[in-house]
Amino acid sequence: MKKGIYGILKANFLISNDAFKNWRFIVFCTFLAIVMIAFSHSAERKVHSIAKLNNEVRELRSEFVEKRSELMKLKMESTLTAKMSNRGVKPSETPPYKIKIKITED
């Protein structure tokens, strides 16, 4: 047991006769770790981008709702009447009536 622990602490597995197998495995594990770190950074970038776009969508949606309510207020008859009274245009006092045309066959 002591020799195993001392061997690991002294890194005998890296300098022994069959160390080439160990080095290949260590390089392979290092490569996998680097690839994993790169992919996690890429995923984090995408998550931040998605969060930023979601915030932008919320802001645009609230702006849309605000502009739609402003438009509804501008389209109201009372608002139109107030704006057009400055130009001298007033709503009619008499209600509109239908014009009926009778077509007679000869």
Biopython code that builds the backbone (N, CA, C, O; Angstrom):
import numpy as np
from Bio.PDB.StructureBuilder import StructureBuilder

atoms = [
    (1, "MET", "N", (0.821, -1.191, 0.000)),
    (1, "MET", "CA", (0.000, 0.000, 0.000)),
    (1, "MET", "C", (0.865, 1.255, 0.000)),
    (1, "MET", "O", (0.593, 2.213, -0.723)),
    (2, "LYS", "N", (1.951, 1.233, 0.854)),
    (2, "LYS", "CA", (2.826, 2.401, 0.921)),
    (2, "LYS", "C", (3.529, 2.634, -0.405)),
    (2, "LYS", "O", (3.682, 3.775, -0.841)),
    (3, "LYS", "N", (3.961, 1.542, -1.053)),
    (3, "LYS", "CA", (4.660, 1.695, -2.331)),
    (3, "LYS", "C", (3.751, 2.280, -3.396)),
    (3, "LYS", "O", (4.195, 3.068, -4.231)),
    (4, "GLY", "N", (2.470, 1.897, -3.372)),
    (4, "GLY", "CA", (1.505, 2.434, -4.350)),
    (4, "GLY", "C", (1.316, 3.932, -4.186)),
    (4, "GLY", "O", (1.305, 4.678, -5.166)),
    (5, "ILE", "N", (1.166, 4.371, -2.934)),
    (5, "ILE", "CA", (0.962, 5.800, -2.677)),
    (5, "ILE", "C", (2.234, 6.577, -2.991)),
    (5, "ILE", "O", (2.181, 7.642, -3.606)),
    (6, "TYR", "N", (3.393, 6.035, -2.561)),
    (6, "TYR", "CA", (4.659, 6.718, -2.860)),
    (6, "TYR", "C", (4.904, 6.747, -4.368)),
    (6, "TYR", "O", (5.428, 7.730, -4.892)),
    (7, "GLY", "N", (4.534, 5.691, -5.057)),
    (7, "GLY", "CA", (4.699, 5.649, -6.508)),
    (7, "GLY", "C", (3.879, 6.719, -7.202)),
    (7, "GLY", "O", (4.338, 7.350, -8.154)),
    (8, "ILE", "N", (2.669, 6.917, -6.721)),
    (8, "ILE", "CA", (1.809, 7.956, -7.303)),
    (8, "ILE", "C", (2.363, 9.339, -6.976)),
    (8, "ILE", "O", (2.405, 10.216, -7.839)),
    (9, "LEU", "N", (2.794, 9.537, -5.713)),
    (9, "LEU", "CA", (3.327, 10.846, -5.325)),
    (9, "LEU", "C", (4.627, 11.177, -6.061)),
    (9, "LEU", "O", (4.870, 12.335, -6.403)),
    (10, "LYS", "N", (5.453, 10.174, -6.301)),
    (10, "LYS", "CA", (6.703, 10.410, -7.016)),
    (10, "LYS", "C", (6.514, 10.394, -8.530)),
    (10, "LYS", "O", (7.466, 10.648, -9.268)),
    (11, "ALA", "N", (5.306, 10.101, -9.007)),
    (11, "ALA", "CA", (4.948, 10.048, -10.422)),
    (11, "ALA", "C", (5.730, 8.981, -11.158)),
    (11, "ALA", "O", (6.162, 9.197, -12.290)),
    (12, "ASN", "N", (5.918, 7.822, -10.524)),
    (12, "ASN", "CA", (6.605, 6.698, -11.161)),
    (12, "ASN", "C", (5.841, 6.182, -12.379)),
    (12, "ASN", "O", (6.442, 5.646, -13.309)),
    (13, "PHE", "N", (4.524, 6.343, -12.372)),
    (13, "PHE", "CA", (3.726, 5.865, -13.500)),
    (13, "PHE", "C", (4.007, 6.669, -14.777)),
    (13, "PHE", "O", (3.661, 6.233, -15.875)),
    (14, "LEU", "N", (4.629, 7.833, -14.631)),
    (14, "LEU", "CA", (4.955, 8.643, -15.808)),
    (14, "LEU", "C", (6.355, 8.383, -16.350)),
    (14, "LEU", "O", (6.648, 8.719, -17.498)),
    (15, "ILE", "N", (7.223, 7.785, -15.530)),
    (15, "ILE", "CA", (8.611, 7.575, -15.973)),
    (15, "ILE", "C", (8.998, 6.108, -16.060)),
    (15, "ILE", "O", (10.156, 5.791, -16.332)),
    (16, "SER", "N", (8.068, 5.227, -15.837)),
    (16, "SER", "CA", (8.382, 3.794, -15.916)),
    (16, "SER", "C", (8.483, 3.358, -17.378)),
    (16, "SER", "O", (8.310, 4.169, -18.288)),
    (17, "ASN", "N", (8.765, 2.069, -17.595)),
    (17, "ASN", "CA", (8.959, 1.549, -18.949)),
    (17, "ASN", "C", (7.696, 1.606, -19.795)),
    (17, "ASN", "O", (7.781, 1.876, -20.994)),
    (18, "ASP", "N", (6.533, 1.363, -19.215)),
    (18, "ASP", "CA", (5.278, 1.408, -19.968)),
    (18, "ASP", "C", (4.549, 2.750, -19.770)),
    (18, "ASP", "O", (3.320, 2.807, -19.782)),
    (19, "ALA", "N", (5.307, 3.793, -19.593)),
    (19, "ALA", "CA", (4.745, 5.120, -19.342)),
    (19, "ALA", "C", (4.058, 5.697, -20.574)),
    (19, "ALA", "O", (3.207, 6.575, -20.436)),
    (20, "PHE", "N", (4.401, 5.233, -21.770)),
    (20, "PHE", "CA", (3.805, 5.778, -22.986)),
    (20, "PHE", "C", (2.283, 5.599, -22.974)),
    (20, "PHE", "O", (1.555, 6.494, -23.402)),
    (21, "LYS", "N", (1.801, 4.456, -22.490)),
    (21, "LYS", "CA", (0.361, 4.225, -22.394)),
    (21, "LYS", "C", (-0.271, 5.234, -21.440)),
    (21, "LYS", "O", (-1.343, 5.771, -21.720)),
    (22, "ASN", "N", (0.375, 5.484, -20.347)),
    (22, "ASN", "CA", (-0.143, 6.438, -19.365)),
    (22, "ASN", "C", (-0.165, 7.853, -19.938)),
    (22, "ASN", "O", (-1.127, 8.595, -19.738)),
    (23, "TRP", "N", (0.896, 8.222, -20.648)),
    (23, "TRP", "CA", (0.940, 9.564, -21.239)),
    (23, "TRP", "C", (-0.168, 9.742, -22.269)),
    (23, "TRP", "O", (-0.802, 10.796, -22.326)),
    (24, "ARG", "N", (-0.401, 8.720, -23.080)),
    (24, "ARG", "CA", (-1.484, 8.809, -24.067)),
    (24, "ARG", "C", (-2.823, 9.024, -23.371)),
    (24, "ARG", "O", (-3.627, 9.849, -23.806)),
    (25, "PHE", "N", (-3.060, 8.289, -22.297)),
    (25, "PHE", "CA", (-4.317, 8.432, -21.565)),
    (25, "PHE", "C", (-4.434, 9.825, -20.942)),
    (25, "PHE", "O", (-5.503, 10.434, -20.974)),
    (26, "ILE", "N", (-3.340, 10.322, -20.381)),
    (26, "ILE", "CA", (-3.360, 11.661, -19.761)),
    (26, "ILE", "C", (-3.614, 12.728, -20.811)),
    (26, "ILE", "O", (-4.397, 13.649, -20.579)),
    (27, "VAL", "N", (-2.965, 12.620, -21.958)),
    (27, "VAL", "CA", (-3.195, 13.593, -23.040)),
    (27, "VAL", "C", (-4.632, 13.501, -23.538)),
    (27, "VAL", "O", (-5.260, 14.525, -23.807)),
    (28, "PHE", "N", (-5.159, 12.287, -23.663)),
    (28, "PHE", "CA", (-6.543, 12.098, -24.086)),
    (28, "PHE", "C", (-7.511, 12.733, -23.089)),
    (28, "PHE", "O", (-8.444, 13.430, -23.488)),
    (29, "CYS", "N", (-7.292, 12.495, -21.788)),
    (29, "CYS", "CA", (-8.157, 13.095, -20.761)),
    (29, "CYS", "C", (-8.067, 14.617, -20.777)),
    (29, "CYS", "O", (-9.075, 15.303, -20.606)),
    (30, "THR", "N", (-6.854, 15.149, -20.984)),
    (30, "THR", "CA", (-6.673, 16.594, -21.062)),
    (30, "THR", "C", (-7.428, 17.166, -22.252)),
    (30, "THR", "O", (-8.085, 18.201, -22.139)),
    (31, "PHE", "N", (-7.334, 16.489, -23.392)),
    (31, "PHE", "CA", (-8.057, 16.928, -24.594)),
    (31, "PHE", "C", (-9.563, 16.930, -24.350)),
    (31, "PHE", "O", (-10.257, 17.877, -24.720)),
    (32, "LEU", "N", (-10.064, 15.868, -23.729)),
    (32, "LEU", "CA", (-11.499, 15.808, -23.428)),
    (32, "LEU", "C", (-11.924, 16.925, -22.481)),
    (32, "LEU", "O", (-12.999, 17.501, -22.644)),
    (33, "ALA", "N", (-11.092, 17.232, -21.499)),
    (33, "ALA", "CA", (-11.409, 18.317, -20.558)),
    (33, "ALA", "C", (-11.463, 19.653, -21.276)),
    (33, "ALA", "O", (-12.341, 20.473, -21.008)),
    (34, "ILE", "N", (-10.521, 19.875, -22.192)),
    (34, "ILE", "CA", (-10.503, 21.139, -22.945)),
    (34, "ILE", "C", (-11.749, 21.250, -23.827)),
    (34, "ILE", "O", (-12.362, 22.314, -23.911)),
    (35, "VAL", "N", (-12.120, 20.151, -24.480)),
    (35, "VAL", "CA", (-13.320, 20.153, -25.325)),
    (35, "VAL", "C", (-14.560, 20.411, -24.476)),
    (35, "VAL", "O", (-15.435, 21.178, -24.877)),
    (36, "MET", "N", (-14.643, 19.781, -23.314)),
    (36, "MET", "CA", (-15.794, 19.974, -22.437)),
    (36, "MET", "C", (-15.892, 21.432, -21.967)),
    (36, "MET", "O", (-16.981, 22.006, -21.935)),
    (37, "ILE", "N", (-14.770, 22.013, -21.611)),
    (37, "ILE", "CA", (-14.770, 23.421, -21.174)),
    (37, "ILE", "C", (-15.204, 24.328, -22.312)),
    (37, "ILE", "O", (-15.971, 25.267, -22.097)),
    (38, "ALA", "N", (-14.723, 24.059, -23.521)),
    (38, "ALA", "CA", (-15.101, 24.883, -24.675)),
    (38, "ALA", "C", (-16.602, 24.795, -24.945)),
    (38, "ALA", "O", (-17.252, 25.808, -25.201)),
    (39, "PHE", "N", (-17.144, 23.589, -24.888)),
    (39, "PHE", "CA", (-18.579, 23.431, -25.126)),
    (39, "PHE", "C", (-19.412, 24.089, -24.028)),
    (39, "PHE", "O", (-20.471, 24.649, -24.313)),
    (40, "SER", "N", (-18.958, 24.032, -22.800)),
    (40, "SER", "CA", (-19.720, 24.673, -21.724)),
    (40, "SER", "C", (-19.697, 26.191, -21.873)),
    (40, "SER", "O", (-20.696, 26.854, -21.592)),
    (41, "HIS", "N", (-18.562, 26.753, -22.315)),
    (41, "HIS", "CA", (-18.510, 28.202, -22.558)),
    (41, "HIS", "C", (-19.438, 28.584, -23.707)),
    (41, "HIS", "O", (-20.112, 29.613, -23.652)),
    (42, "SER", "N", (-19.469, 27.766, -24.731)),
    (42, "SER", "CA", (-20.359, 28.017, -25.860)),
    (42, "SER", "C", (-21.820, 27.977, -25.420)),
    (42, "SER", "O", (-22.615, 28.827, -25.821)),
    (43, "ALA", "N", (-22.168, 27.001, -24.605)),
    (43, "ALA", "CA", (-23.544, 26.889, -24.111)),
    (43, "ALA", "C", (-23.900, 28.081, -23.225)),
    (43, "ALA", "O", (-25.017, 28.594, -23.295)),
    (44, "GLU", "N", (-22.963, 28.520, -22.400)),
    (44, "GLU", "CA", (-23.220, 29.691, -21.550)),
    (44, "GLU", "C", (-23.453, 30.936, -22.382)),
    (44, "GLU", "O", (-24.339, 31.736, -22.082)),
    (45, "ARG", "N", (-22.648, 31.099, -23.438)),
    (45, "ARG", "CA", (-22.836, 32.251, -24.334)),
    (45, "ARG", "C", (-24.229, 32.233, -24.941)),
    (45, "ARG", "O", (-24.889, 33.268, -25.041)),
    (46, "LYS", "N", (-24.670, 31.048, -25.344)),
    (46, "LYS", "CA", (-26.005, 30.938, -25.936)),
    (46, "LYS", "C", (-27.089, 31.238, -24.917)),
    (46, "LYS", "O", (-28.083, 31.885, -25.247)),
    (47, "VAL", "N", (-26.915, 30.780, -23.688)),
    (47, "VAL", "CA", (-27.906, 31.052, -22.642)),
    (47, "VAL", "C", (-28.002, 32.551, -22.380)),
    (47, "VAL", "O", (-29.101, 33.087, -22.235)),
    (48, "HIS", "N", (-26.852, 33.232, -22.317)),
    (48, "HIS", "CA", (-26.869, 34.682, -22.107)),
    (48, "HIS", "C", (-27.517, 35.391, -23.283)),
    (48, "HIS", "O", (-28.253, 36.360, -23.099)),
    (49, "SER", "N", (-27.252, 34.919, -24.474)),
    (49, "SER", "CA", (-27.858, 35.520, -25.667)),
    (49, "SER", "C", (-29.375, 35.335, -25.648)),
    (49, "SER", "O", (-30.119, 36.260, -25.974)),
    (50, "ILE", "N", (-29.828, 34.151, -25.270)),
    (50, "ILE", "CA", (-31.269, 33.892, -25.202)),
    (50, "ILE", "C", (-31.926, 34.773, -24.147)),
    (50, "ILE", "O", (-33.011, 35.307, -24.377)),
    (51, "ALA", "N", (-31.291, 34.931, -23.005)),
    (51, "ALA", "CA", (-31.844, 35.787, -21.944)),
    (51, "ALA", "C", (-31.937, 37.232, -22.411)),
    (51, "ALA", "O", (-32.921, 37.919, -22.137)),
    (52, "LYS", "N", (-30.906, 37.691, -23.119)),
    (52, "LYS", "CA", (-30.909, 39.060, -23.631)),
    (52, "LYS", "C", (-32.042, 39.248, -24.645)),
    (52, "LYS", "O", (-32.741, 40.261, -24.618)),
    (53, "LEU", "N", (-32.219, 38.275, -25.532)),
    (53, "LEU", "CA", (-33.290, 38.366, -26.526)),
    (53, "LEU", "C", (-34.667, 38.295, -25.870)),
    (53, "LEU", "O", (-35.594, 38.970, -26.319)),
    (54, "ASN", "N", (-34.817, 37.496, -24.824)),
    (54, "ASN", "CA", (-36.098, 37.441, -24.108)),
    (54, "ASN", "C", (-36.426, 38.781, -23.463)),
    (54, "ASN", "O", (-37.577, 39.218, -23.496)),
    (55, "ASN", "N", (-35.436, 39.433, -22.882)),
    (55, "ASN", "CA", (-35.667, 40.768, -22.308)),
    (55, "ASN", "C", (-36.070, 41.759, -23.387)),
    (55, "ASN", "O", (-36.962, 42.582, -23.184)),
    (56, "GLU", "N", (-35.410, 41.677, -24.531)),
    (56, "GLU", "CA", (-35.738, 42.585, -25.635)),
    (56, "GLU", "C", (-37.162, 42.332, -26.138)),
    (56, "GLU", "O", (-37.882, 43.275, -26.465)),
    (57, "VAL", "N", (-37.565, 41.065, -26.199)),
    (57, "VAL", "CA", (-38.924, 40.742, -26.629)),
    (57, "VAL", "C", (-39.943, 41.296, -25.641)),
    (57, "VAL", "O", (-40.972, 41.835, -26.051)),
    (58, "ARG", "N", (-39.669, 41.171, -24.345)),
    (58, "ARG", "CA", (-40.585, 41.715, -23.338)),
    (58, "ARG", "C", (-40.712, 43.226, -23.476)),
    (58, "ARG", "O", (-41.812, 43.772, -23.392)),
    (59, "GLU", "N", (-39.579, 43.902, -23.688)),
    (59, "GLU", "CA", (-39.619, 45.360, -23.848)),
    (59, "GLU", "C", (-40.413, 45.755, -25.082)),
    (59, "GLU", "O", (-41.224, 46.679, -25.031)),
    (60, "LEU", "N", (-40.185, 45.066, -26.183)),
    (60, "LEU", "CA", (-40.914, 45.381, -27.412)),
    (60, "LEU", "C", (-42.402, 45.084, -27.279)),
    (60, "LEU", "O", (-43.236, 45.818, -27.809)),
    (61, "ARG", "N", (-42.731, 44.013, -26.576)),
    (61, "ARG", "CA", (-44.141, 43.683, -26.378)),
    (61, "ARG", "C", (-44.828, 44.758, -25.538)),
    (61, "ARG", "O", (-45.951, 45.157, -25.846)),
    (62, "SER", "N", (-44.168, 45.229, -24.482)),
    (62, "SER", "CA", (-44.781, 46.270, -23.660)),
    (62, "SER", "C", (-44.898, 47.573, -24.442)),
    (62, "SER", "O", (-45.874, 48.307, -24.285)),
    (63, "GLU", "N", (-43.910, 47.864, -25.280)),
    (63, "GLU", "CA", (-43.993, 49.062, -26.134)),
    (63, "GLU", "C", (-45.155, 48.930, -27.120)),
    (63, "GLU", "O", (-45.865, 49.903, -27.375)),
    (64, "PHE", "N", (-45.349, 47.736, -27.670)),
    (64, "PHE", "CA", (-46.460, 47.506, -28.588)),
    (64, "PHE", "C", (-47.796, 47.737, -27.898)),
    (64, "PHE", "O", (-48.682, 48.386, -28.453)),
    (65, "VAL", "N", (-47.942, 47.207, -26.689)),
    (65, "VAL", "CA", (-49.200, 47.376, -25.946)),
    (65, "VAL", "C", (-49.447, 48.844, -25.655)),
    (65, "VAL", "O", (-50.574, 49.328, -25.763)),
    (66, "GLU", "N", (-48.384, 49.550, -25.285)),
    (66, "GLU", "CA", (-48.517, 50.978, -24.990)),
    (66, "GLU", "C", (-48.956, 51.762, -26.231)),
    (66, "GLU", "O", (-49.855, 52.599, -26.155)),
    (67, "LYS", "N", (-48.322, 51.490, -27.363)),
    (67, "LYS", "CA", (-48.672, 52.205, -28.598)),
    (67, "LYS", "C", (-50.082, 51.850, -29.058)),
    (67, "LYS", "O", (-50.800, 52.703, -29.580)),
    (68, "ARG", "N", (-50.481, 50.582, -28.864)),
    (68, "ARG", "CA", (-51.831, 50.184, -29.254)),
    (68, "ARG", "C", (-52.871, 50.909, -28.411)),
    (68, "ARG", "O", (-53.905, 51.322, -28.935)),
    (69, "SER", "N", (-52.617, 51.072, -27.120)),
    (69, "SER", "CA", (-53.573, 51.793, -26.276)),
    (69, "SER", "C", (-53.621, 53.266, -26.656)),
    (69, "SER", "O", (-54.689, 53.877, -26.630)),
    (70, "GLU", "N", (-52.464, 53.848, -27.012)),
    (70, "GLU", "CA", (-52.465, 55.238, -27.477)),
    (70, "GLU", "C", (-53.283, 55.381, -28.759)),
    (70, "GLU", "O", (-54.028, 56.349, -28.913)),
    (71, "LEU", "N", (-53.152, 54.431, -29.672)),
    (71, "LEU", "CA", (-53.909, 54.459, -30.913)),
    (71, "LEU", "C", (-55.403, 54.349, -30.646)),
    (71, "LEU", "O", (-56.201, 55.039, -31.280)),
    (72, "MET", "N", (-55.783, 53.490, -29.716)),
    (72, "MET", "CA", (-57.198, 53.349, -29.381)),
    (72, "MET", "C", (-57.753, 54.657, -28.828)),
    (72, "MET", "O", (-58.890, 55.028, -29.120)),
    (73, "LYS", "N", (-56.952, 55.351, -28.032)),
    (73, "LYS", "CA", (-57.403, 56.643, -27.495)),
    (73, "LYS", "C", (-57.537, 57.675, -28.612)),
    (73, "LYS", "O", (-58.471, 58.476, -28.612)),
    (74, "LEU", "N", (-56.601, 57.654, -29.565)),
    (74, "LEU", "CA", (-56.668, 58.608, -30.670)),
    (74, "LEU", "C", (-57.853, 58.327, -31.593)),
    (74, "LEU", "O", (-58.378, 59.253, -32.212)),
    (75, "LYS", "N", (-58.275, 57.092, -31.696)),
    (75, "LYS", "CA", (-59.379, 56.736, -32.583)),
    (75, "LYS", "C", (-60.747, 56.982, -31.958)),
    (75, "LYS", "O", (-61.765, 56.869, -32.641)),
    (76, "MET", "N", (-60.787, 57.312, -30.687)),
    (76, "MET", "CA", (-62.068, 57.535, -30.020)),
    (76, "MET", "C", (-62.751, 58.766, -30.606)),
    (76, "MET", "O", (-62.100, 59.735, -30.998)),
    (77, "GLU", "N", (-64.075, 58.703, -30.655)),
    (77, "GLU", "CA", (-64.845, 59.799, -31.256)),
    (77, "GLU", "C", (-64.663, 61.107, -30.493)),
    (77, "GLU", "O", (-64.613, 62.173, -31.107)),
    (78, "SER", "N", (-64.566, 61.043, -29.186)),
    (78, "SER", "CA", (-64.415, 62.272, -28.394)),
    (78, "SER", "C", (-63.078, 62.951, -28.697)),
    (78, "SER", "O", (-63.010, 64.179, -28.755)),
    (79, "THR", "N", (-62.022, 62.170, -28.891)),
    (79, "THR", "CA", (-60.715, 62.737, -29.219)),
    (79, "THR", "C", (-60.749, 63.367, -30.601)),
    (79, "THR", "O", (-60.234, 64.466, -30.805)),
    (80, "LEU", "N", (-61.361, 62.664, -31.551)),
    (80, "LEU", "CA", (-61.465, 63.211, -32.906)),
    (80, "LEU", "C", (-62.294, 64.489, -32.927)),
    (80, "LEU", "O", (-61.952, 65.447, -33.620)),
    (81, "THR", "N", (-63.384, 64.498, -32.166)),
    (81, "THR", "CA", (-64.239, 65.687, -32.112)),
    (81, "THR", "C", (-63.468, 66.873, -31.547)),
    (81, "THR", "O", (-63.578, 67.986, -32.061)),
    (82, "ALA", "N", (-62.694, 66.644, -30.500)),
    (82, "ALA", "CA", (-61.927, 67.738, -29.884)),
    (82, "ALA", "C", (-60.862, 68.264, -30.847)),
    (82, "ALA", "O", (-60.648, 69.474, -30.918)),
    (83, "LYS", "N", (-60.199, 67.392, -31.579)),
    (83, "LYS", "CA", (-59.147, 67.842, -32.492)),
    (83, "LYS", "C", (-59.718, 68.542, -33.712)),
    (83, "LYS", "O", (-59.126, 69.501, -34.206)),
    (84, "MET", "N", (-60.868, 68.074, -34.209)),
    (84, "MET", "CA", (-61.448, 68.660, -35.413)),
    (84, "MET", "C", (-62.233, 69.931, -35.113)),
    (84, "MET", "O", (-62.497, 70.716, -36.023)),
    (85, "SER", "N", (-62.612, 70.150, -33.857)),
    (85, "SER", "CA", (-63.342, 71.382, -33.529)),
    (85, "SER", "C", (-62.439, 72.600, -33.699)),
    (85, "SER", "O", (-62.934, 73.701, -33.941)),
    (86, "ASN", "N", (-61.145, 72.425, -33.580)),
    (86, "ASN", "CA", (-60.212, 73.538, -33.812)),
    (86, "ASN", "C", (-60.245, 73.983, -35.270)),
    (86, "ASN", "O", (-60.023, 75.158, -35.563)),
    (87, "ARG", "N", (-60.516, 73.072, -36.171)),
    (87, "ARG", "CA", (-60.567, 73.389, -37.603)),
    (87, "ARG", "C", (-61.966, 73.801, -38.049)),
    (87, "ARG", "O", (-62.170, 74.172, -39.205)),
    (88, "GLY", "N", (-62.907, 73.738, -37.150)),
    (88, "GLY", "CA", (-64.265, 74.149, -37.488)),
    (88, "GLY", "C", (-65.144, 72.999, -37.958)),
    (88, "GLY", "O", (-66.265, 73.236, -38.407)),
    (89, "VAL", "N", (-64.683, 71.796, -37.872)),
    (89, "VAL", "CA", (-65.478, 70.641, -38.258)),
    (89, "VAL", "C", (-66.144, 70.091, -37.006)),
    (89, "VAL", "O", (-65.487, 69.765, -36.017)),
    (90, "LYS", "N", (-67.483, 69.998, -37.080)),
    (90, "LYS", "CA", (-68.230, 69.513, -35.918)),
    (90, "LYS", "C", (-69.067, 68.315, -36.326)),
    (90, "LYS", "O", (-69.401, 68.165, -37.501)),
    (91, "PRO", "N", (-69.407, 67.466, -35.378)),
    (91, "PRO", "CA", (-70.259, 66.325, -35.728)),
    (91, "PRO", "C", (-71.659, 66.795, -36.127)),
    (91, "PRO", "O", (-72.139, 67.835, -35.675)),
    (92, "SER", "N", (-72.280, 66.019, -36.964)),
    (92, "SER", "CA", (-73.615, 66.367, -37.464)),
    (92, "SER", "C", (-74.650, 66.228, -36.358)),
    (92, "SER", "O", (-74.570, 65.332, -35.518)),
    (93, "GLU", "N", (-75.625, 67.135, -36.376)),
    (93, "GLU", "CA", (-76.711, 67.099, -35.387)),
    (93, "GLU", "C", (-77.798, 66.125, -35.811)),
    (93, "GLU", "O", (-78.490, 65.544, -34.974)),
    (94, "THR", "N", (-77.940, 65.956, -37.110)),
    (94, "THR", "CA", (-78.978, 65.044, -37.608)),
    (94, "THR", "C", (-78.355, 63.692, -37.900)),
    (94, "THR", "O", (-77.258, 63.617, -38.453)),
    (95, "PRO", "N", (-79.036, 62.644, -37.539)),
    (95, "PRO", "CA", (-78.481, 61.314, -37.781)),
    (95, "PRO", "C", (-78.496, 60.986, -39.279)),
    (95, "PRO", "O", (-79.307, 61.545, -40.018)),
    (96, "PRO", "N", (-77.649, 60.126, -39.720)),
    (96, "PRO", "CA", (-77.641, 59.758, -41.138)),
    (96, "PRO", "C", (-78.862, 58.906, -41.483)),
    (96, "PRO", "O", (-79.447, 58.270, -40.607)),
    (97, "TYR", "N", (-79.238, 58.896, -42.740)),
    (97, "TYR", "CA", (-80.357, 58.067, -43.168)),
    (97, "TYR", "C", (-79.950, 57.281, -44.401)),
    (97, "TYR", "O", (-79.033, 57.660, -45.129)),
    (98, "LYS", "N", (-80.647, 56.184, -44.619)),
    (98, "LYS", "CA", (-80.331, 55.298, -45.723)),
    (98, "LYS", "C", (-81.005, 55.780, -46.994)),
    (98, "LYS", "O", (-82.133, 56.274, -46.978)),
    (99, "ILE", "N", (-80.300, 55.627, -48.069)),
    (99, "ILE", "CA", (-80.860, 55.936, -49.378)),
    (99, "ILE", "C", (-81.190, 54.599, -50.026)),
    (99, "ILE", "O", (-80.316, 53.758, -50.235)),
    (100, "LYS", "N", (-82.458, 54.422, -50.336)),
    (100, "LYS", "CA", (-82.901, 53.171, -50.967)),
    (100, "LYS", "C", (-83.216, 53.455, -52.418)),
    (100, "LYS", "O", (-83.942, 54.400, -52.729)),
    (101, "ILE", "N", (-82.681, 52.653, -53.292)),
    (101, "ILE", "CA", (-82.959, 52.789, -54.716)),
    (101, "ILE", "C", (-83.773, 51.574, -55.141)),
    (101, "ILE", "O", (-83.373, 50.429, -54.929)),
    (102, "LYS", "N", (-84.915, 51.848, -55.740)),
    (102, "LYS", "CA", (-85.768, 50.772, -56.215)),
    (102, "LYS", "C", (-85.495, 50.576, -57.698)),
    (102, "LYS", "O", (-85.536, 51.521, -58.486)),
    (103, "ILE", "N", (-85.221, 49.354, -58.053)),
    (103, "ILE", "CA", (-84.980, 49.039, -59.443)),
    (103, "ILE", "C", (-86.255, 48.407, -59.989)),
    (103, "ILE", "O", (-86.750, 47.410, -59.463)),
    (104, "THR", "N", (-86.767, 49.001, -61.039)),
    (104, "THR", "CA", (-87.982, 48.459, -61.667)),
    (104, "THR", "C", (-87.592, 47.748, -62.951)),
    (104, "THR", "O", (-86.745, 48.209, -63.716)),
    (105, "GLU", "N", (-88.228, 46.632, -63.156)),
    (105, "GLU", "CA", (-87.970, 45.866, -64.374)),
    (105, "GLU", "C", (-88.928, 46.288, -65.448)),
    (105, "GLU", "O", (-90.114, 46.480, -65.177)),
    (106, "ASP", "N", (-88.458, 46.435, -66.638)),
    (106, "ASP", "CA", (-89.316, 46.871, -67.759)),
    (106, "ASP", "C", (-89.952, 45.724, -68.466)),
    (106, "ASP", "O", (-90.697, 45.927, -69.425)),
]
sb = StructureBuilder()
sb.init_structure("model")
sb.init_model(0)
sb.init_chain("A")
sb.init_seg("    ")
for serial, (resi, resn, name, xyz) in enumerate(atoms, 1):
    if name == "N":
        sb.init_residue(resn, " ", resi, " ")
    sb.init_atom(name, np.array(xyz, "f"), 0.0, 1.0, " ", f" {name:<3s}", serial, name[0])
structure = sb.get_structure()
